[in-house]
């Protein structure tokens, strides 16, 4: 009896280890996709689709768009980490990622990135349209083949990364069949400009890591943070007039309300950026980071509530 019990216990332990290993592997693949970035992109896709079709979005098309855009974004995150596996190993905050830590091989990551890209583009082309698939491919190309290698060469990488971060708006917009107009372009411009205050705060907080990895962020090129702070203020100021354009659309339900709240949100972000410029330290950088996140969440919620 004791032998049978021992054998059963060994088998149960082996099963538990197998399940645990499977869960760890699944978690590594999820981490590979940069899930927070994917989630943020999908929110912009959903918001843009509703703004493009204020009288209702086809649920099947929206589901296919979200699914396809999510896969393409996952592929971009995975191949970004594949490209940066050596630099990630030099930074404490990224050294435990699946590739530098050795939990996933380069071959597995490349296969995963290729499969998710093909699957995502197919879902968009079949479930939505070719325009949405084209926008997703453009986003992927800019992020993986332009932004990623530029990070070790020039601080202009931030502008290129901001472009790839803004294009998901057009994935959701074109998926509905709506034509790209001034309103759509204004949303893209807001997303583009918003990323500068947001990333300048991050670039300051992790400037030591970026320098150690040889990444040419603005806070590495200019350790004083003066240029980063100035760029954050200029972008935050530029956001205010650009963010008011959606209130001029013919479908704007409460343009006065939107106009007023957009001004308030913009003013708060300008204030946070200005404080960072005048007193460049971790405290003001974190305040700017929080202000930028609050701006994006509130601005998108405002669009859905009163601008359509």
C-alpha positions as CSV (number, residue, x, y, z in Angstrom):
1,X,0.0,0.0,0.0
2,X,2.8,2.4,0.9
3,X,4.4,1.8,-2.5
4,X,1.2,2.5,-4.3
5,X,0.7,5.7,-2.2
6,X,4.2,6.8,-2.9
7,X,3.8,6.2,-6.6
8,X,0.6,8.1,-6.6
9,X,2.2,11.0,-4.8
10,X,5.1,11.0,-7.2
11,X,2.7,11.1,-10.2
12,X,0.7,13.8,-8.6
13,X,3.8,15.9,-7.9
14,X,4.9,15.4,-11.5
15,X,1.5,16.5,-12.8
16,X,1.7,19.6,-10.6
17,X,5.1,20.4,-11.8
18,X,3.9,20.0,-15.4
19,X,1.0,22.3,-14.9
20,X,3.2,24.8,-13.1
21,X,5.7,24.8,-16.0
22,X,2.9,25.3,-18.5
23,X,1.5,28.2,-16.6
24,X,5.0,29.8,-16.4
25,X,5.5,29.3,-20.1
26,X,2.1,30.9,-20.8
27,X,2.9,33.8,-18.6
28,X,6.2,34.3,-20.4
29,X,4.3,34.5,-23.8
30,X,1.9,37.0,-22.3
31,X,4.8,39.1,-21.0
32,X,6.4,38.9,-24.4
33,X,3.4,40.7,-25.9
34,X,3.7,43.8,-23.6
35,X,0.1,43.4,-22.5
36,X,-0.3,46.9,-21.0
37,X,0.7,48.5,-24.4
38,X,-1.6,46.1,-26.2
39,X,-4.5,47.0,-23.9
40,X,-4.0,50.7,-24.4
41,X,-3.9,50.2,-28.2
42,X,-7.1,48.2,-28.2
43,X,-8.9,50.9,-26.1
44,X,-7.9,53.5,-28.8
45,X,-9.1,51.1,-31.5
46,X,-12.5,50.6,-29.8
47,X,-12.9,54.4,-29.1
48,X,-12.0,55.3,-32.7
49,X,-14.5,52.7,-34.1
50,X,-17.3,54.2,-32.0
51,X,-16.4,57.7,-33.0
52,X,-16.3,56.8,-36.7
53,X,-19.8,55.2,-36.4
54,X,-21.7,57.2,-33.8
55,X,-25.0,55.5,-34.8
56,X,-23.7,52.0,-34.1
57,X,-20.8,49.7,-34.8
58,X,-21.2,46.2,-36.3
59,X,-20.3,44.0,-33.3
60,X,-18.9,41.2,-35.5
61,X,-16.6,43.7,-37.3
62,X,-15.6,45.3,-34.0
63,X,-14.8,41.9,-32.5
64,X,-12.7,40.9,-35.5
65,X,-10.9,44.3,-35.4
66,X,-10.1,44.0,-31.7
67,X,-8.9,40.5,-32.1
68,X,-6.8,41.2,-35.2
69,X,-5.3,44.4,-33.9
70,X,-4.5,42.7,-30.6
71,X,-2.6,39.9,-32.4
72,X,-0.6,42.4,-34.5
73,X,0.2,44.5,-31.4
74,X,1.3,41.3,-29.6
75,X,3.6,40.4,-32.6
76,X,5.2,43.9,-32.4
77,X,5.8,43.6,-28.7
78,X,7.4,40.2,-29.1
79,X,9.7,41.1,-32.0
80,X,10.6,44.3,-30.2
81,X,11.8,42.2,-27.3
82,X,13.6,39.8,-29.6
83,X,15.4,42.7,-31.2
84,X,16.3,44.2,-27.8
85,X,17.2,41.0,-25.9
86,X,20.8,42.1,-25.5
87,X,20.0,45.6,-24.3
88,X,17.2,44.3,-22.0
89,X,19.8,42.0,-20.3
90,X,21.7,45.2,-19.2
91,X,18.8,46.9,-17.5
92,X,17.5,45.7,-14.1
93,X,13.9,46.5,-14.9
94,X,14.0,44.3,-18.1
95,X,16.7,41.7,-17.3
96,X,14.0,39.2,-16.1
97,X,12.1,39.3,-19.4
98,X,11.6,35.9,-21.0
99,X,14.4,36.2,-23.6
100,X,17.3,37.8,-21.6
101,X,16.4,35.4,-18.7
102,X,16.6,32.4,-21.0
103,X,13.1,31.1,-20.4
104,X,12.2,31.4,-24.2
105,X,14.5,30.9,-27.2
106,X,14.9,33.4,-30.0
107,X,13.5,30.8,-32.4
108,X,10.3,30.4,-30.4
109,X,9.9,34.2,-30.2
110,X,10.4,34.7,-33.9
111,X,7.8,32.0,-34.7
112,X,5.4,33.5,-32.2
113,X,5.9,36.9,-33.7
114,X,5.4,35.7,-37.2
115,X,2.3,33.7,-36.4
116,X,0.6,36.5,-34.5
117,X,1.3,39.0,-37.2
118,X,-0.1,36.8,-40.0
119,X,-3.1,35.8,-37.8
120,X,-3.8,39.4,-36.9
121,X,-3.6,40.8,-40.5
122,X,-5.8,37.9,-41.7
123,X,-8.4,38.6,-39.1
124,X,-8.5,42.3,-40.0
125,X,-8.6,41.7,-43.7
126,X,-11.4,39.1,-43.5
127,X,-13.3,40.4,-40.5
128,X,-13.0,44.1,-41.2
129,X,-11.4,45.3,-44.4
130,X,-8.1,45.7,-46.2
131,X,-7.7,49.4,-45.1
132,X,-7.7,48.3,-41.4
133,X,-5.2,45.6,-42.1
134,X,-3.0,48.1,-44.0
135,X,-3.1,50.5,-41.0
136,X,-2.2,47.6,-38.7
137,X,0.7,46.6,-40.9
138,X,2.0,50.2,-41.1
139,X,1.9,50.4,-37.3
140,X,3.8,47.2,-37.0
141,X,6.5,48.2,-39.6
142,X,7.1,51.6,-37.9
143,X,7.3,50.1,-34.4
144,X,9.5,47.0,-35.2
145,X,11.6,48.1,-38.1
146,X,12.0,51.8,-37.5
147,X,11.4,52.7,-33.8
148,X,13.2,49.7,-32.3
149,X,16.6,50.0,-34.1
150,X,16.5,53.8,-33.7
151,X,16.5,53.6,-29.9
152,X,20.2,53.0,-29.9
153,X,21.0,55.6,-32.5
154,X,19.1,58.8,-32.1
155,X,16.7,60.5,-29.6
156,X,14.3,61.0,-32.6
157,X,13.2,57.4,-31.8
158,X,10.5,59.0,-29.5
159,X,8.9,60.8,-32.4
160,X,8.9,57.6,-34.5
161,X,7.5,55.6,-31.6
162,X,4.8,58.2,-31.1
163,X,3.7,57.8,-34.7
164,X,3.3,54.0,-34.3
165,X,1.4,54.6,-31.1
166,X,-1.0,57.0,-32.8
167,X,-1.9,54.9,-35.8
168,X,-4.1,52.4,-34.0
169,X,-6.7,55.1,-34.0
170,X,-6.9,54.7,-37.8
171,X,-7.2,50.9,-37.5
172,X,-10.5,51.3,-35.5
173,X,-11.7,54.2,-37.7
174,X,-11.1,52.5,-41.1
175,X,-12.4,49.1,-39.9
176,X,-16.0,50.7,-39.8
177,X,-15.6,51.7,-43.5
178,X,-15.6,55.4,-42.6
179,X,-13.4,57.7,-44.6
180,X,-10.4,59.3,-42.9
181,X,-11.3,63.0,-42.4
182,X,-10.1,66.0,-40.3
183,X,-11.7,64.5,-37.2
184,X,-9.9,61.2,-37.5
185,X,-6.6,63.0,-38.2
186,X,-7.1,65.2,-35.1
187,X,-7.5,62.1,-33.0
188,X,-4.3,60.7,-34.4
189,X,-2.6,64.1,-33.7
190,X,-3.8,64.0,-30.1
191,X,-2.4,60.5,-29.6
192,X,0.9,61.5,-31.2
193,X,1.4,64.6,-29.1
194,X,0.2,62.9,-25.9
195,X,3.1,60.5,-26.0
196,X,5.8,63.1,-25.6
197,X,4.9,64.3,-22.0
198,X,4.2,60.7,-21.1
199,X,7.4,59.3,-22.4
200,X,9.6,62.2,-21.3
201,X,8.5,61.3,-17.7
202,X,9.4,57.7,-18.3
203,X,12.7,58.6,-19.9
204,X,13.7,60.7,-16.9
205,X,12.7,58.0,-14.3
206,X,14.7,55.3,-16.2
207,X,17.5,57.4,-17.6
208,X,20.2,55.4,-15.8
209,X,18.8,52.1,-17.2
210,X,18.7,53.6,-20.7
211,X,22.2,54.9,-20.5
212,X,23.5,51.5,-19.3
213,X,21.8,49.8,-22.2
214,X,23.2,52.4,-24.7
215,X,19.7,53.7,-25.7
216,X,19.8,57.2,-27.0
217,X,16.8,58.7,-25.1
218,X,16.7,62.5,-24.8
219,X,17.5,62.2,-21.1
220,X,20.6,60.3,-21.9
221,X,21.8,62.7,-24.6
222,X,20.9,65.6,-22.3
223,X,21.3,64.4,-18.7
224,X,20.0,67.7,-17.3
225,X,16.5,66.9,-18.5
226,X,16.1,70.4,-19.8
227,X,15.4,69.3,-23.4
228,X,13.0,66.6,-22.2
229,X,11.1,69.0,-20.0
230,X,10.9,71.6,-22.8
231,X,9.6,68.9,-25.2
232,X,7.0,67.8,-22.7
233,X,5.7,71.4,-22.3
234,X,5.6,72.1,-26.0
235,X,3.7,68.9,-26.7
236,X,1.3,69.5,-23.8
237,X,0.6,73.0,-25.1
238,X,0.1,71.8,-28.6
239,X,-2.4,69.2,-27.4
240,X,-4.9,71.8,-26.2
241,X,-5.9,73.3,-29.6
242,X,-5.6,69.9,-31.4
243,X,-7.8,68.2,-28.8
244,X,-10.6,70.7,-29.4
245,X,-11.1,69.7,-33.1
246,X,-13.4,66.7,-32.4
247,X,-15.9,69.2,-30.8
248,X,-16.4,70.7,-34.3
249,X,-17.6,67.5,-35.8
250,X,-21.2,67.3,-37.0
251,X,-22.0,64.4,-34.7
252,X,-20.7,66.2,-31.6
253,X,-23.6,65.9,-29.1
254,X,-22.4,68.4,-26.5
255,X,-19.6,70.4,-28.0
256,X,-19.6,73.1,-25.3
257,X,-19.2,70.5,-22.6
258,X,-16.5,68.7,-24.5
259,X,-14.7,72.0,-25.3
260,X,-14.7,73.0,-21.6
261,X,-13.5,69.8,-20.2
262,X,-10.8,69.3,-22.9
263,X,-9.4,72.7,-21.9
264,X,-9.4,71.7,-18.2
265,X,-7.6,68.4,-19.0
266,X,-5.1,70.1,-21.2
267,X,-4.4,72.8,-18.6
268,X,-3.7,70.2,-15.9
269,X,-1.2,68.4,-18.2
270,X,0.5,71.6,-19.1
271,X,0.9,72.4,-15.4
272,X,2.4,69.1,-14.7
273,X,4.8,69.4,-17.6
274,X,5.8,72.9,-16.6
275,X,6.6,71.8,-13.0
276,X,8.8,69.0,-14.4
277,X,10.6,71.5,-16.7
278,X,11.2,73.9,-13.8
279,X,12.2,71.3,-11.2
280,X,13.5,68.2,-12.9
281,X,13.4,65.3,-10.4
282,X,11.8,62.0,-9.9
283,X,8.8,63.5,-7.9
284,X,7.8,65.9,-10.7
285,X,8.4,63.2,-13.3
286,X,6.1,60.8,-11.6
287,X,3.5,63.5,-11.3
288,X,3.8,64.2,-15.0
289,X,3.5,60.5,-15.7
290,X,0.3,60.2,-13.6
291,X,-1.1,63.4,-15.2
292,X,-0.5,62.0,-18.7
293,X,-2.3,58.7,-17.9
294,X,-5.2,60.6,-16.3
295,X,-5.4,62.8,-19.4
296,X,-5.7,59.9,-21.8
297,X,-8.3,58.0,-19.8
298,X,-10.4,61.1,-19.2
299,X,-10.1,62.4,-22.7
300,X,-11.2,59.1,-24.2
301,X,-14.1,58.8,-21.8
302,X,-15.1,62.4,-22.6
303,X,-15.1,61.6,-26.3
304,X,-17.4,58.7,-25.8
305,X,-19.8,60.5,-23.4
306,X,-20.3,63.9,-25.1
307,X,-18.4,64.1,-28.4
308,X,-20.5,61.6,-30.3
